[in-house]
Amino acid sequence: MSLETPPAALDLAQMRADVAGMLGEDPAAIGVEDNLIDLGLDSMRVLGLVLAWSRTGIALEFSHLAEHATLAGWWSVVQRLQASADPA
């Protein structure tokens, strides 16, 4: 019998690190209000992030992130989804 550990909740630091990795940048170089499209993040990379971050158990979709171009906007979406997924 195998017990699966629940996936770790996504946090802003992990999101920043993942975006930076996609862009080949240092996470410190990515500001929360920077326009990620202007930094070179394209739709295929965003889709990769959505797939990776969905593994944390939130119902994240590409359209959620497509509405925003900053980490701050994305973090707001993730917080809302995480809150709605919590079994209160």
DRENGU-313428 format. One record per residue: x, y, z of N, C-alpha, C, CB in turn. Coordinates in nm, 2 decimals. Atoms other than C-alpha are relative to their C-alpha. Glycine has a CB too. Layout:
(rec (X; Y; Z); (X; Y; Z); (X; Y; Z); (X; Y; Z)) ...
END
This chain:
(rec (0.08; -0.12; 0.00); (0.00; 0.00; 0.00); (0.09; 0.12; 0.00); (-0.10; 0.00; 0.12)) (rec (-0.08; -0.12; 0.01); (0.14; 0.34; -0.10); (-0.08; 0.12; 0.04); (0.05; 0.02; -0.15)) (rec (0.07; -0.13; -0.05); (0.05; 0.66; 0.08); (0.07; 0.11; -0.08); (0.02; 0.01; 0.15)) (rec (-0.05; -0.12; 0.07); (0.09; 0.97; -0.14); (0.00; 0.12; 0.10); (-0.08; 0.02; -0.12)) (rec (-0.01; -0.12; -0.08); (0.20; 1.28; 0.03); (-0.07; 0.11; -0.09); (0.14; 0.05; 0.04)) (rec (0.06; -0.10; 0.08); (-0.01; 1.58; -0.07); (0.10; 0.10; -0.06); (-0.10; 0.08; 0.09)) (rec (-0.10; -0.09; 0.06); (0.16; 1.82; -0.31); (0.01; 0.13; 0.09); (-0.04; 0.04; -0.14)) (rec (-0.03; -0.13; -0.07); (0.32; 2.13; -0.15); (-0.08; 0.11; -0.06); (0.15; 0.03; 0.01)) (rec (0.07; -0.12; 0.05); (0.12; 2.45; -0.18); (0.10; 0.09; -0.08); (-0.06; 0.08; 0.12)) (rec (-0.08; -0.09; 0.08); (0.26; 2.69; -0.44); (0.01; 0.13; 0.07); (-0.07; 0.02; -0.14)) (rec (-0.02; -0.13; -0.06); (0.41; 3.01; -0.31); (0.07; 0.09; -0.10); (0.08; -0.02; 0.13)) (rec (-0.05; -0.10; 0.09); (0.53; 3.33; -0.46); (0.15; -0.02; -0.03); (-0.02; 0.14; 0.06)) (rec (-0.14; 0.02; 0.02); (0.90; 3.24; -0.42); (0.02; -0.11; -0.10); (0.07; -0.04; 0.13)) (rec (-0.01; 0.11; 0.10); (0.85; 2.91; -0.61); (-0.04; 0.05; -0.14); (-0.08; -0.12; 0.05)) (rec (0.05; -0.05; 0.13); (0.65; 3.09; -0.88); (0.11; 0.09; -0.07); (-0.13; 0.08; 0.01)) (rec (-0.11; -0.09; 0.05); (0.93; 3.35; -0.92); (0.12; -0.09; -0.05); (0.05; 0.10; 0.11)) (rec (-0.11; 0.09; 0.04); (1.20; 3.07; -0.93); (-0.03; -0.07; -0.13); (0.03; -0.10; 0.11)) (rec (0.04; 0.07; 0.12); (1.00; 2.88; -1.20); (0.00; 0.09; -0.12); (-0.14; -0.06; 0.02)) (rec (0.00; -0.10; 0.11); (0.95; 3.19; -1.41); (0.14; 0.03; -0.04); (-0.08; 0.13; 0.03)) (rec (-0.14; -0.03; 0.03); (1.31; 3.28; -1.38); (0.07; -0.11; -0.07); (0.08; 0.03; 0.13)) (rec (-0.06; 0.11; 0.07); (1.41; 2.93; -1.48); (-0.04; -0.01; -0.15); (-0.04; -0.13; 0.07)) (rec (0.04; 0.00; 0.14); (1.20; 2.95; -1.79); (0.07; 0.11; -0.09); (-0.16; 0.03; -0.01)) (rec (-0.07; -0.11; 0.07); (1.37; 3.28; -1.88); (0.15; 0.00; 0.00); (-0.05; 0.13; 0.06)) (rec (-0.15; 0.00; -0.01); (1.72; 3.18; -1.79); (0.05; 0.11; 0.08); (0.06; -0.01; -0.13)) (rec (-0.03; -0.11; -0.08); (1.73; 3.45; -1.53); (0.02; -0.04; 0.15); (-0.10; 0.12; -0.02)) (rec (-0.01; 0.02; -0.15); (1.82; 3.48; -1.16); (-0.14; 0.05; 0.05); (0.11; 0.09; 0.06)) (rec (0.13; -0.04; -0.05); (1.49; 3.49; -0.96); (0.00; 0.14; 0.06); (-0.03; -0.10; 0.11)) (rec (0.00; -0.14; -0.05); (1.60; 3.82; -0.80); (-0.01; 0.10; -0.11); (0.14; 0.02; 0.08)) (rec (0.02; -0.09; 0.11); (1.59; 3.97; -1.14); (-0.14; 0.02; -0.05); (0.09; -0.04; -0.12)) (rec (0.14; 0.00; 0.04); (1.22; 3.91; -1.17); (-0.08; 0.07; 0.11); (-0.06; -0.14; -0.03)) (rec (0.08; -0.08; -0.09); (1.01; 4.18; -1.00); (-0.15; -0.05; -0.01); (0.01; 0.15; -0.02)) (rec (0.14; 0.05; 0.00); (0.65; 4.10; -0.90); (-0.09; 0.09; -0.09); (-0.05; 0.01; 0.15)) (rec (0.08; -0.08; 0.09); (0.53; 4.39; -1.11); (0.06; 0.01; -0.14); (-0.01; 0.14; 0.06)) (rec (-0.06; 0.00; 0.13); (0.75; 4.33; -1.41); (-0.10; -0.07; -0.10); (0.14; -0.08; 0.00)) (rec (0.08; 0.06; 0.10); (0.57; 4.25; -1.73); (0.07; -0.12; -0.06); (-0.04; 0.10; -0.12)) (rec (-0.07; 0.12; 0.03); (0.66; 3.89; -1.79); (0.00; -0.02; -0.15); (-0.07; -0.12; 0.06)) (rec (0.00; 0.01; 0.14); (0.57; 3.91; -2.16); (0.12; 0.08; -0.06); (-0.13; 0.05; -0.07)) (rec (-0.11; -0.09; 0.04); (0.82; 4.20; -2.20); (0.13; -0.07; 0.03); (-0.01; 0.13; 0.07)) (rec (-0.12; 0.07; -0.03); (1.08; 3.98; -2.03); (0.03; -0.12; -0.08); (-0.01; -0.04; 0.15)) (rec (-0.02; 0.11; 0.09); (1.03; 3.71; -2.29); (-0.08; -0.12; 0.02); (0.15; -0.03; 0.00)) (rec (0.08; 0.12; -0.03); (0.78; 3.47; -2.14); (-0.11; -0.01; -0.11); (-0.06; 0.01; 0.14)) (rec (0.10; 0.02; 0.10); (0.57; 3.33; -2.43); (-0.10; -0.09; 0.04); (0.07; -0.05; -0.13)) (rec (0.12; 0.08; -0.04); (0.25; 3.14; -2.43); (0.04; -0.15; 0.02); (-0.11; 0.00; -0.11)) (rec (-0.04; 0.14; -0.02); (0.42; 2.80; -2.46); (0.07; -0.02; 0.14); (0.10; -0.05; -0.11)) (rec (-0.06; 0.01; -0.13); (0.63; 2.87; -2.15); (-0.11; 0.02; 0.11); (0.11; 0.11; 0.01)) (rec (0.11; -0.02; -0.10); (0.32; 2.99; -1.96); (-0.08; -0.13; 0.01); (-0.10; 0.12; -0.05)) (rec (0.07; 0.12; -0.01); (0.15; 2.67; -2.05); (0.08; -0.11; 0.08); (-0.03; -0.06; -0.15)) (rec (-0.08; 0.09; -0.08); (0.44; 2.47; -1.91); (-0.01; 0.03; 0.15); (0.15; 0.01; -0.05)) (rec (0.02; -0.04; -0.14); (0.41; 2.67; -1.59); (-0.13; -0.04; 0.06); (0.02; 0.15; 0.02)) (rec (0.13; 0.04; -0.04); (0.04; 2.61; -1.57); (0.00; -0.15; 0.03); (-0.11; 0.03; -0.11)) (rec (-0.01; 0.15; -0.02); (0.10; 2.23; -1.61); (0.07; -0.03; 0.13); (0.06; -0.07; -0.12)) (rec (-0.08; 0.03; -0.11); (0.37; 2.23; -1.35); (-0.07; 0.04; 0.13); (0.14; 0.07; 0.00)) (rec (0.06; -0.05; -0.12); (0.18; 2.44; -1.10); (-0.13; -0.07; 0.03); (-0.02; 0.15; -0.01)) (rec (0.12; 0.08; -0.02); (-0.14; 2.24; -1.15); (0.02; -0.13; 0.09); (-0.07; -0.04; -0.13)) (rec (-0.03; 0.12; -0.08); (0.04; 1.95; -0.99); (0.00; 0.02; 0.15); (0.14; -0.05; -0.04)) (rec (0.01; -0.03; -0.14); (0.02; 2.13; -0.66); (-0.14; -0.02; 0.05); (0.05; 0.14; 0.02)) (rec (0.14; 0.03; -0.05); (-0.35; 2.05; -0.65); (-0.10; 0.11; -0.03); (0.00; -0.03; 0.14)) (rec (0.10; -0.11; 0.03); (-0.50; 2.38; -0.76); (-0.05; -0.01; -0.14); (0.07; 0.14; 0.02)) (rec (0.06; 0.01; 0.13); (-0.73; 2.40; -1.06); (0.04; 0.12; -0.09); (-0.16; -0.01; 0.02)) (rec (-0.05; -0.11; 0.08); (-0.51; 2.64; -1.25); (-0.01; -0.03; -0.15); (0.15; 0.03; 0.03)) (rec (0.01; 0.01; 0.15); (-0.58; 2.70; -1.62); (0.07; 0.11; -0.07); (-0.15; 0.00; -0.04)) (rec (-0.07; -0.10; 0.08); (-0.40; 2.89; -1.89); (-0.07; 0.13; 0.00); (0.03; -0.05; -0.14)) (rec (0.08; -0.12; 0.01); (-0.68; 3.14; -1.91); (0.01; 0.09; 0.13); (-0.15; -0.03; -0.03)) (rec (-0.02; -0.08; -0.13); (-0.63; 3.24; -1.54); (0.12; 0.09; -0.01); (0.02; -0.10; 0.11)) (rec (-0.13; -0.08; 0.01); (-0.27; 3.35; -1.62); (0.00; 0.09; -0.11); (0.11; -0.09; 0.00)) (rec (0.00; -0.08; 0.12); (-0.34; 3.49; -1.96); (-0.06; 0.14; 0.02); (-0.08; -0.07; -0.11)) (rec (0.07; -0.13; -0.03); (-0.55; 3.77; -1.80); (0.10; 0.09; 0.07); (-0.12; -0.03; 0.09)) (rec (-0.10; -0.08; -0.08); (-0.24; 3.89; -1.61); (0.14; -0.01; -0.07); (0.00; -0.04; 0.15)) (rec (-0.14; 0.00; 0.06); (0.12; 3.98; -1.72); (0.11; 0.01; 0.11); (0.01; 0.11; -0.10)) (rec (-0.10; -0.02; -0.10); (0.29; 4.01; -1.38); (-0.01; -0.12; 0.10); (-0.02; 0.13; 0.07)) (rec (0.01; 0.10; -0.11); (0.38; 3.77; -1.09); (-0.10; 0.04; 0.10); (0.14; -0.01; 0.06)) (rec (0.09; -0.05; -0.10); (0.17; 3.99; -0.86); (-0.14; -0.05; -0.05); (0.00; 0.15; 0.01)) (rec (0.13; 0.04; 0.05); (-0.14; 3.92; -1.08); (-0.01; -0.15; 0.01); (-0.01; 0.04; -0.15)) (rec (0.01; 0.14; 0.00); (-0.06; 3.55; -1.11); (-0.01; -0.05; 0.15); (0.13; -0.06; -0.06)) (rec (0.00; 0.04; -0.14); (0.00; 3.52; -0.73); (-0.14; 0.02; 0.06); (0.10; 0.08; 0.08)) (rec (0.14; -0.03; -0.04); (-0.34; 3.68; -0.67); (-0.10; -0.11; -0.04); (-0.05; 0.14; -0.06)) (rec (0.08; 0.11; 0.05); (-0.50; 3.41; -0.89); (0.02; -0.12; 0.08); (0.02; -0.02; -0.15)) (rec (-0.04; 0.12; -0.07); (-0.31; 3.13; -0.72); (-0.06; 0.00; 0.14); (0.15; -0.02; 0.00)) (rec (0.06; -0.01; -0.14); (-0.41; 3.26; -0.37); (-0.15; -0.03; 0.00); (0.03; 0.13; 0.06)) (rec (0.14; 0.02; 0.00); (-0.77; 3.27; -0.47); (-0.04; -0.15; -0.03); (-0.06; 0.09; -0.11)) (rec (0.02; 0.14; 0.03); (-0.76; 2.92; -0.62); (0.04; -0.09; 0.12); (0.08; -0.05; -0.12)) (rec (-0.04; 0.08; -0.11); (-0.57; 2.78; -0.32); (-0.11; 0.01; 0.12); (0.13; 0.04; 0.05)) (rec (0.09; -0.03; -0.11); (-0.82; 2.94; -0.08); (-0.13; -0.08; -0.03); (-0.03; 0.15; 0.01)) (rec (0.13; 0.07; 0.03); (-1.12; 2.79; -0.27); (0.02; -0.15; 0.00); (-0.05; 0.04; -0.14)) (rec (-0.03; 0.15; 0.00); (-0.95; 2.44; -0.27); (0.02; -0.05; 0.14); (0.12; -0.03; -0.08)) (rec (-0.02; 0.04; -0.14); (-0.89; 2.44; 0.11); (-0.13; -0.05; 0.06); (0.05; 0.12; 0.08)) (rec (0.12; 0.06; -0.07); (-1.13; 2.21; 0.29); (-0.02; 0.07; 0.14); (0.01; -0.15; 0.01)) (rec (0.02; -0.08; -0.12); (-1.23; 2.47; 0.55); (-0.08; -0.07; 0.10); (-0.06; 0.13; -0.02)) 
END
